[in-house]
Amino acid sequence: MTMELRHLRYFTAIAAEGNFTRAAERLGIQQPPLSQQLAALERELGVRLFDRLPRGVELTPAGSAFLEDSLALLERVDGATARARRVAKGVAGTLRIGFTSSAATHPAASDTIASFRTRYPDVHLSFLEGNAASLSEAVLGRHAQAAMVRVPVVRDPDLRFVQIDQEPLVAALAASHPLAQRARKKSTPGIGLRDLVKEPLILVRRPGAPGMYGTLLDACREAGLTPKIAAEVENMLTNLMLVAAGVGATVVPSSMRGILADRIAYLPVQGAGRMVAPLTLLTHREDTNPAVTNLIAVARRVLD
């Protein structure tokens, strides 16, 4: 006989009941097969596990030691089984989620993480930062299970794109800039695209996050305007720091209005058509982790 988990369950049931008949009833089997299985187990181990008494059995010293280890082993097996089932339902396991700097400032990003942690506290979350290109590659390479970006820049068929929200792009200028001060005096504060493009522009580098860069350039092209680029930076937070320093102007999603709000004026752009910034959740199409499905569902609900 090769020992199996069922033999340990038979043995522990007999030990708990102290009687073959009651143990057989508890296990839902007949007594003779149970006695045969125990005898076979004792032969395999080469030790006597029970002393037979007139009205039952009692553990031998070897049986007591074997019981302690058997119970510990069965507890670990039961725990592993329960954990596997929880992971299969997406209520346990691990998720690695990436964020671009501009996506991280959107309220839906923090709301999604907070809501997911509340609903699925046994799913361990880890995080990484990057631009839209690097995070797309991380999801494609299975180094991350999901990423929140603005405009997707890698259109690989293996990527799934879930748009969570869409918001206007607004111009950002130093608060002391004459255009910002003039805009404040208007009944409807704002800045025309033509006036904005006269300013040196600071943009996020095209290779890493060309989405909003392209949106602005497309609006300029449609209006027959040629922008002058003062600087290209790695992320939007550096972008806004340079705006506050008076290096130039830029456009950012409206949810970033709170950053350096005492030094930067955020203004609607007039005459630019519909310039918008989406918030997009990226996952791998072939990812079968149920926790990813749960994350998508939570992200879709946070703005409902």
N, C-alpha and C positions, 0 to 999 in steps of 0.2 A: 504494500500500500504506500502511496505517496501522500504525505500529509497535506490536507487542504484546509481552507478557512472553515468549512463546514464541520470538520472534525473538532476544531477548537470550540466552535459554538456548541456542539454536542457535549463536549467535555465540561464547559463552563455551566451549561444548563444542569447537568447532573450534579455538579458541585454546589450549585445554588439550591437545588431541590433536595439533595441528599437522598434521592430515591429515583430509580429508573422509570417507574410507572409515571410519576408526576412529571419528570423531565420529558418523557416521550409525549405526554399530553401537551406540555408547553411548546414542544417543537412541532407538533402536528404529525408525528410519525409513530409507527408501531414500536413496542418495547423490544421485541427480539432483534430487529435490525439495529436499534440503538445500542444494545448490549454487544452485538457483533462488531459495530464500528469502534466502540471503546476498547474492546479486546484487541482489535487490530492496531489501534493507536498505541496501546501499551506495548505490543510486540515490536512496533517500529521504534519506539523510544527505548525499549529494553528496560523499562522500569514499571513497577506497579503504581498506578496513580490513586487507586482507591482500595481500602480494606472493605470487603463485603461483610455486612452485618445482617442479623436476622431480619431486621426491618428497614434496611436501606444500606447506604454506603457512607464512608467518611474518608477524607483525604489522607493519604500517606504524607510524610514529610516531603517526598519528591513531588507528590501531587500538589501540595501547597505552593511549592516553588514554581511549578509549571503553571498553576492557576494565575499567580501574580503576573507572570510574563504574558500569558495568553490574554488576560483582560487588557493589559497595556497595548498589546498588538491589535486586538480587535477594536479598541478605542481609536487607535491611529487609523485603522482601515475605515472605520465609520466616519471619522473626521475627514479623511481624504475623499471619501465618497460624497459627503455633504458639500465639501468645498468644490469638487468637480461639477456637481450639479448647480451650485451657485454661480460658478464661472460660466457654465453653459447658458444660464439665464441672463448673464450680463450684470449680476448684482455683486460680483466679486471679481478679482483679477487686477490688472494694471492697464493704465492708459498713459501714453506720452503725447502731450498736446503742445503744438507750437503756436506762437503769436508774432505777428509783425508789430512794430511799435505803434503804428496808427490803429491797427485792429484792437490792440490792448486797451486803447483809450475809450473805445465804444462801450457804453453801459451794458450792452448785451453780452460782451465778453465776460465781465466779472459776474453778471447775473447768471450766465450759463454755468460757470464754474461753481458758484455758490449753490445753485439749484441742484446741480448734479451731485455735489458732495452731500447735500441733505438727503436726496433720494437714494443714493448709492454709497453710503459711508464706507463700505468694505472694498470699493474699487480704489486702489492706490493711484493717485495722479502724480505725474512728473511733468515738467515743463521745459521748453526751450524757446529761444528767441532767434529771429533771423529775418531776412527779407523774403518777399513772396517767392522768389526763385529758389532760394536755398531750402525753404520750408516745403515747397512742392517736391523737391528732390528727396527730402527727408521722408516724406510720406510715400513716394514711389519706391524708395529703398527700404521701406519698412522700419526706418529708424524712429519714426513717429507714426502714431495711428490717426492723428487728425491735426489740422492746422487752421487757424483763423487768419485770413489775409483780406486784403481789399479786392483789387482787380486780379483775377488769376492770370499768371503770365506763362505758365507751362500748360499747354492744352493737350496733355497726354491722354489717350483714350482709357488708360488705367486709372485715371483720377475721377472721382465723383465730386461735383460742385453743388453745394447747397447754399443758395443765397438766403442769408438770415435777415438782412435789412438793406436799405438804400437811403442815403442822406445827401443833402446838397454839399457841394464844395463851396467854401468861402475864401475870400481873399484875406491874407494876413499881412499887415504892415506894422511897422513900429508905431506905437501910440503917439509919438511926437511928430510923426510924418505929417506934412501939410495936407495931404490927401485924406488922411485919417481924421484930422481935426476939421477939415471942411465937411466930411461925410457926417460928422456928429451934429452939424448944424442943420442938416436936411430933415424934413419931416419923415422921410423914409430913408434911413442911413443906407448907403451902398456905394459901390465904386463901379464905374464903367469898365468894360474889358479893355477898351482903347487906352484909358488912363492907366490901368494896371500894367499893361504891356509896355508902357513907356518906362516903367521902373525895371532895374536889373532884377532878374528872377533867380530864386534859389530853388532847385528842384532835386528830388531824390534820383539817384543815378539810374539811368535807363536800363542797364543790364539786370539789376536786382529787383526793381519795382517800377516798371515803365507804365503801369496802368494809368495813374492820375497824371503823370507826366504827359502821356499821350492824350488824355482827355483835354488838358489845357492847350496843347499844341494843335489839336484838331479844331478847337474852338477858335484859336487864332487864325488858322488856315482858312476856315470858313468865313471869317470876318476880313480876310485879306491883310492880316497883321503879321509882322515879323518880330517875335520876342527876342530880347537879348538875355543870355544866360550868364549870370554873375558867378554861380557856383553850383556844383553837383555834390551832394552829400550822401551818406549811407542810409540815414533814416530821418524820419520827420521830426524827431525831437531835436536833433542837431540843426535841422532846417529852421525850426522855430527859434532856437537860440540865436542863430545868425540874423533872423528877422528882427528880434528884439535888440540886437546890437546895431541895427541900421544898415546891414550889408545889402539888403534888398527885400523884395516881397515874394510871396508864394501863395499857393492855394492849398487848403487842407480840408479834410472832412469837418463838418460843423460840430461833431462831438468833441473836437479838440479845442474848442473855444476857451476852456478853462485853463489851458496851459499858459503860464506867464501872462495872465489876463491883465495885470496891472501895467504891462509893458508893450502889449500887442493889441492892436485893434483888429477885430474880426468883422469883415463886412461882406454882405451879399454881393455877388458879381452880377452886374446888369449888362444886358446886351450880349450874353454869351450862350444863349440857348439854355439847354438843360445840362448843366455840368453836375454829375452826381458821383458819389463814391459808394460802391456796394460794400457789404460785409459778407464775406464768403467763407464757408466751412469746407475744407478739403479733406477727403478721406480716400482710401484706396478701394476701388470697385470690388476687388477680390478679398477684401478683409472680411472674414466671417466672425470676428469677435463681436458677440452680442452687446458688449459694453459700448462699442462704437455706434451701433444702432440706437442704443439708449441715449447716447450723447447727442446724436442728431435730433432725436425726438425732443430732448430737453431744450436744445438751442432753438428749435422751431417754436417752442411754446413761450419762451421768455418775453417775446414782444407781442403775444396775443392779448 
